[in-house]
């Protein structure tokens, strides 16, 4: 399983005074390898086993890279958001890719993919489901990343990252707080994502947010949550490239926008932002000017700083944030609107 291990860790790139970007080639390689290794140790994954998973992005690619090296059959259930170049690459790696076209009545395309996945798991004897949304080995794998941050930077004051499956932010912050209990953790989401209490709606950002709530999102790890619109995320992705030469995907741009703002607002604090993958999958979308012109709000002025909302359930037309204060989702929603204090920690 360890042939690709050298590609798992991030490069720590200085972006400003005490601000660093943790730039990954493909962050999902780490949890994918870790989950498969643990499954093999526990007897769930045997030679020639069929791996079945739901993914429209980098976790599927990570599984395909590992499956081709170790002789596993891989079936991926995806949807329209799957980039055509990534689709072609998955096929080249031997993965069997099935596309779900219609969203489920509740949970959207993510739930429709999971429903289709259950059929494969039922019909293929001895199949294995890594289950990136619910497998506790996902966040557990990020102890390696936390160790790298400590070795390189020493004490960290703030960790910022996009939230999708919940593994990277929940796992990394949990490990770091064993040494730095005052670590300030900021999750980055997008409107219409249910992860932090928004009503479910259409999502236009691969890898950010979701229409189902994974158990790997540990809400008690977060001090603050930000929501950025697609136009804001894509503008930040271009800024990261133009200002720092980092050609990254949109989830990285989202983390960069929030981390850069928080770093300026809290001088002297050491801040690390998680940048999950490089920008090659987004050449025909995020990095294409004609495509960007189709994005709502792209041509207009965008917020230079977030607006503090009194509830994560509020409609959000632009960059917004909320003081989460390490509470559960139920606790936050029960007390939402009681105050706007604690915006900057």
C-alpha positions as CSV (number, residue, x, y, z in Angstrom):
1,X,0.0,0.0,0.0
2,X,2.9,2.3,0.6
3,X,4.1,2.9,-3.0
4,X,2.3,6.2,-3.2
5,X,3.1,7.3,0.3
6,X,5.6,10.0,-0.9
7,X,2.7,11.8,-2.6
8,X,0.5,12.0,0.5
9,X,2.0,14.8,2.5
10,X,1.7,18.5,1.8
11,X,4.4,21.1,1.0
12,X,4.2,23.9,3.5
13,X,4.4,27.1,1.5
14,X,4.8,30.6,3.2
15,X,2.1,32.9,2.0
16,X,2.7,35.8,4.3
17,X,3.9,36.6,7.8
18,X,3.0,33.5,9.9
19,X,0.6,32.3,7.1
20,X,1.2,29.0,5.4
21,X,-0.5,26.9,2.8
22,X,-0.4,23.1,3.2
23,X,-0.4,22.3,-0.6
24,X,-1.2,18.7,-1.4
25,X,-0.8,16.9,-4.7
26,X,-3.8,14.8,-3.8
27,X,-4.8,14.9,-0.2
28,X,-7.3,12.0,-0.4
29,X,-4.4,9.6,-1.1
30,X,-3.7,9.6,2.6
31,X,-7.1,8.5,4.0
32,X,-7.7,6.2,1.0
33,X,-4.4,4.2,1.7
34,X,-5.0,4.2,5.4
35,X,-8.6,2.9,5.1
36,X,-7.5,0.2,2.7
37,X,-4.6,-0.9,4.9
38,X,-6.9,-1.1,8.0
39,X,-9.5,-3.0,6.1
40,X,-6.8,-5.5,4.9
41,X,-5.6,-5.9,8.5
42,X,-9.1,-6.6,9.7
43,X,-9.8,-9.1,7.0
44,X,-12.4,-6.9,5.2
45,X,-10.2,-6.5,2.1
46,X,-8.8,-9.6,0.5
47,X,-6.8,-10.1,-2.7
48,X,-9.1,-9.5,-5.8
49,X,-11.8,-7.9,-3.7
50,X,-14.1,-5.5,-5.4
51,X,-14.0,-2.0,-3.9
52,X,-17.2,0.0,-4.3
53,X,-17.4,3.7,-3.4
54,X,-19.4,6.9,-4.2
55,X,-17.2,9.8,-5.4
56,X,-17.2,12.6,-8.0
57,X,-13.7,13.8,-7.3
58,X,-10.4,13.1,-5.7
59,X,-11.2,10.3,-3.3
60,X,-12.3,8.2,-6.3
61,X,-9.0,9.0,-8.1
62,X,-7.0,8.1,-5.0
63,X,-8.8,4.7,-4.8
64,X,-8.2,4.1,-8.5
65,X,-4.5,4.8,-8.2
66,X,-4.3,2.4,-5.2
67,X,-6.5,-0.3,-6.8
68,X,-4.4,-0.5,-10.0
69,X,-1.3,-1.0,-7.9
70,X,-2.7,-3.8,-5.7
71,X,-5.0,-5.7,-8.0
72,X,-8.4,-4.7,-6.7
73,X,-11.4,-4.2,-8.9
74,X,-13.0,-0.8,-8.3
75,X,-16.5,0.4,-9.0
76,X,-17.2,4.1,-8.6
77,X,-20.7,5.7,-8.5
78,X,-20.5,9.3,-9.6
79,X,-22.7,12.1,-11.1
80,X,-22.7,14.9,-13.6
81,X,-20.1,16.9,-11.6
82,X,-17.4,14.4,-12.5
83,X,-14.8,16.2,-14.7
84,X,-14.6,14.6,-18.1
85,X,-10.8,14.4,-18.0
86,X,-10.9,12.8,-14.5
87,X,-13.5,10.4,-15.9
88,X,-11.2,9.4,-18.7
89,X,-8.3,9.0,-16.2
90,X,-10.4,6.7,-14.0
91,X,-11.3,4.5,-16.9
92,X,-7.6,4.4,-18.0
93,X,-6.8,3.2,-14.4
94,X,-9.3,0.4,-14.8
95,X,-12.1,1.7,-12.7
96,X,-15.7,1.0,-13.6
97,X,-17.6,4.3,-13.4
98,X,-21.4,4.6,-13.3
99,X,-23.1,8.0,-13.5
100,X,-26.2,8.9,-11.5
101,X,-28.4,11.5,-13.4
102,X,-31.3,12.1,-11.1
103,X,-31.1,13.4,-7.5
104,X,-32.9,11.6,-4.7
105,X,-36.0,13.3,-3.2
106,X,-33.9,14.0,0.0
107,X,-30.1,14.3,-0.1
108,X,-29.8,15.2,-3.7
109,X,-27.2,13.5,-6.0
110,X,-25.1,12.4,-3.1
111,X,-27.9,10.3,-1.7
112,X,-28.8,9.0,-5.2
113,X,-25.2,7.9,-5.5
114,X,-25.3,6.1,-2.1
115,X,-28.6,4.4,-3.1
116,X,-27.0,3.1,-6.3
117,X,-23.9,2.1,-4.4
118,X,-26.0,-0.1,-2.0
119,X,-27.2,-2.1,-5.0
120,X,-23.6,-3.0,-6.0
121,X,-22.6,-3.8,-2.4
122,X,-25.7,-6.1,-2.1
123,X,-25.1,-7.9,-5.5
124,X,-21.3,-8.3,-5.4
125,X,-20.3,-10.9,-2.9
126,X,-17.4,-9.9,-0.6
127,X,-17.3,-6.3,-1.8
128,X,-15.8,-3.6,0.4
129,X,-17.0,-0.1,0.9
130,X,-14.4,2.4,2.2
131,X,-17.2,4.8,3.1
132,X,-15.2,8.1,3.2
133,X,-18.2,9.9,4.8
134,X,-18.6,7.6,7.8
135,X,-15.4,5.6,8.3
136,X,-13.6,6.8,11.4
137,X,-10.3,5.8,9.8
138,X,-10.7,8.8,7.5
139,X,-10.1,11.5,10.2
140,X,-7.8,9.1,12.0
141,X,-5.4,9.1,9.1
142,X,-4.7,12.8,9.4
143,X,-2.5,12.3,12.5
144,X,0.3,12.1,10.0
145,X,-0.4,15.6,8.7
146,X,-0.7,17.1,12.2
147,X,2.7,15.6,13.0
148,X,4.2,17.1,9.9
149,X,2.9,20.6,10.9
150,X,4.3,20.3,14.4
151,X,7.7,19.1,13.2
152,X,7.9,22.0,10.7
153,X,6.2,24.9,12.4
154,X,6.0,24.1,16.1
155,X,3.0,25.7,17.7
156,X,0.0,26.4,15.5
157,X,-2.6,29.0,16.4
158,X,-5.2,28.5,13.7
159,X,-6.1,25.8,11.2
160,X,-8.4,26.6,8.2
161,X,-9.8,24.2,5.7
162,X,-12.6,23.3,3.4
163,X,-15.2,20.7,4.7
164,X,-16.7,18.0,2.6
165,X,-16.4,14.5,4.1
166,X,-15.2,16.1,7.3
167,X,-12.1,13.9,7.6
168,X,-9.3,16.4,7.1
169,X,-10.4,19.2,9.3
170,X,-11.9,17.1,12.1
171,X,-9.0,14.7,12.2
172,X,-6.2,17.2,11.9
173,X,-7.6,19.6,14.5
174,X,-8.3,16.8,16.9
175,X,-4.6,15.6,16.8
176,X,-3.2,19.2,17.0
177,X,-5.3,20.0,20.1
178,X,-3.6,17.2,22.0
179,X,-0.6,19.6,22.1
180,X,-2.3,22.9,21.5
181,X,-5.7,22.9,23.2
182,X,-6.3,26.6,22.2
183,X,-6.0,25.9,18.5
184,X,-8.6,27.9,16.6
185,X,-10.2,25.7,13.9
186,X,-12.2,27.3,11.0
187,X,-14.3,25.3,8.6
188,X,-15.1,26.6,5.1
189,X,-18.4,25.7,3.5
190,X,-20.7,27.0,0.9
191,X,-24.4,28.1,0.8
192,X,-27.0,25.4,0.3
193,X,-24.8,22.8,2.1
194,X,-26.3,21.0,5.0
195,X,-23.0,20.4,6.8
196,X,-23.3,23.4,9.1
197,X,-27.1,24.0,9.1
198,X,-27.9,25.6,5.7
199,X,-31.1,24.3,4.0
200,X,-30.2,21.8,1.3
201,X,-30.0,23.2,-2.2
202,X,-28.1,23.0,-5.4
203,X,-24.3,22.9,-5.0
204,X,-21.9,24.0,-7.7
205,X,-18.6,23.4,-5.9
206,X,-16.9,20.0,-6.2
207,X,-15.4,18.9,-2.9
208,X,-17.0,21.6,-0.8
209,X,-20.2,21.2,1.2
210,X,-22.8,18.5,0.8
211,X,-26.5,17.6,0.8
212,X,-26.0,14.8,3.3
213,X,-24.4,15.1,6.7
214,X,-21.4,12.7,7.2
215,X,-20.7,11.4,10.7
216,X,-17.0,12.3,10.0
217,X,-18.0,16.0,10.4
218,X,-17.2,16.6,14.1
219,X,-18.9,19.9,14.7
220,X,-17.4,20.2,18.2
221,X,-13.9,20.7,16.6
222,X,-14.9,24.0,15.0
223,X,-14.5,27.5,16.5
224,X,-15.8,29.3,13.5
225,X,-17.5,28.5,10.1
226,X,-17.4,30.5,6.9
227,X,-19.6,30.2,3.8
228,X,-18.4,31.4,0.4
229,X,-20.4,31.5,-2.9
230,X,-18.9,29.8,-6.0
231,X,-17.9,33.2,-7.5
232,X,-16.0,34.1,-4.3
233,X,-14.3,30.7,-4.2
234,X,-13.2,30.9,-7.9
235,X,-11.9,34.5,-7.5
236,X,-9.9,33.4,-4.5
237,X,-8.5,30.4,-6.5
238,X,-7.2,32.8,-9.1
239,X,-5.8,35.1,-6.5
240,X,-3.9,32.1,-5.0
241,X,-2.4,31.3,-8.4
242,X,-1.6,34.9,-9.4
243,X,-0.2,36.1,-6.1
244,X,1.6,32.9,-5.0
245,X,2.0,30.8,-8.1
246,X,0.0,27.9,-6.5
247,X,-2.1,26.2,-9.2
248,X,-4.8,24.7,-7.0
249,X,-8.4,23.6,-7.0
250,X,-11.3,25.7,-5.8
251,X,-11.5,24.2,-2.3
252,X,-7.9,25.4,-1.8
253,X,-9.0,28.9,-3.0
254,X,-11.8,28.9,-0.4
255,X,-9.4,28.0,2.4
256,X,-6.9,30.6,1.2
257,X,-9.5,33.4,1.2
258,X,-10.6,32.8,4.8
259,X,-7.1,32.1,6.1
260,X,-5.6,35.2,4.6
261,X,-8.4,37.3,6.1
262,X,-8.1,35.7,9.5
263,X,-4.3,36.1,9.5
264,X,-4.6,39.8,8.8
265,X,-7.1,40.2,11.5
266,X,-5.0,38.3,14.0
267,X,-1.3,39.4,13.5
268,X,1.4,37.3,15.1
269,X,-0.7,34.1,15.0
270,X,0.6,31.1,13.1
271,X,-2.1,30.1,10.5
272,X,-2.1,27.0,8.2
273,X,-4.6,26.6,5.4
274,X,-5.3,23.2,3.9
275,X,-5.1,23.1,0.1
276,X,-6.4,19.6,-0.9
277,X,-5.5,19.3,-4.6
278,X,-3.9,20.9,-7.6
279,X,-5.8,22.7,-10.4
280,X,-5.3,20.4,-13.4
281,X,-8.9,19.0,-13.1
282,X,-10.3,22.5,-13.4
283,X,-8.6,23.9,-16.6
284,X,-11.9,23.9,-18.5
285,X,-13.9,25.3,-15.6
286,X,-12.4,27.4,-12.8
287,X,-9.4,28.4,-15.0
288,X,-11.5,29.1,-18.2
289,X,-12.7,32.7,-18.6
290,X,-15.7,31.8,-20.8
291,X,-16.9,29.3,-18.3
292,X,-16.5,31.8,-15.4
293,X,-18.7,34.3,-17.2
294,X,-21.6,31.8,-16.7
295,X,-21.2,31.9,-12.9
296,X,-23.6,34.1,-11.0
297,X,-21.8,37.1,-9.5
298,X,-18.5,36.6,-11.2
299,X,-18.5,39.9,-13.0
300,X,-19.7,42.0,-10.0
301,X,-18.0,43.2,-6.9
302,X,-17.4,40.6,-4.2
303,X,-17.2,41.0,-0.4
304,X,-13.7,41.8,0.9
305,X,-14.6,40.5,4.3
306,X,-17.3,38.3,5.7
307,X,-20.6,39.4,7.2
308,X,-21.4,37.8,10.6
309,X,-24.7,36.0,10.5
310,X,-26.9,35.4,13.6
311,X,-27.8,31.9,12.4
312,X,-26.2,29.3,10.1
313,X,-29.7,28.8,8.6
314,X,-29.9,32.3,7.2
315,X,-30.0,32.9,3.4
316,X,-26.5,33.8,2.3
317,X,-25.8,35.8,-0.8
318,X,-22.1,36.3,-0.1
319,X,-19.2,35.6,2.2
320,X,-20.6,35.0,5.7
321,X,-19.4,33.6,8.9
322,X,-20.7,32.4,12.3
323,X,-19.0,31.8,15.7
324,X,-19.5,28.1,16.1
325,X,-17.6,27.8,19.5
326,X,-17.0,24.0,19.3
327,X,-20.6,23.1,19.7
328,X,-22.7,20.3,18.2
329,X,-25.0,21.1,15.3
330,X,-28.0,20.6,17.5
331,X,-26.7,23.0,20.1
332,X,-25.9,25.7,17.5
333,X,-29.3,25.5,15.8
334,X,-31.1,25.6,19.2
335,X,-29.3,28.8,20.2
336,X,-28.9,30.4,16.8
337,X,-29.6,34.1,16.7
338,X,-28.9,34.8,20.3
339,X,-25.8,37.0,19.5
340,X,-23.1,38.0,17.1
341,X,-20.2,38.0,19.5
342,X,-17.0,36.1,19.1
343,X,-16.5,36.8,15.4
344,X,-12.7,36.8,15.4
345,X,-11.9,34.5,18.3
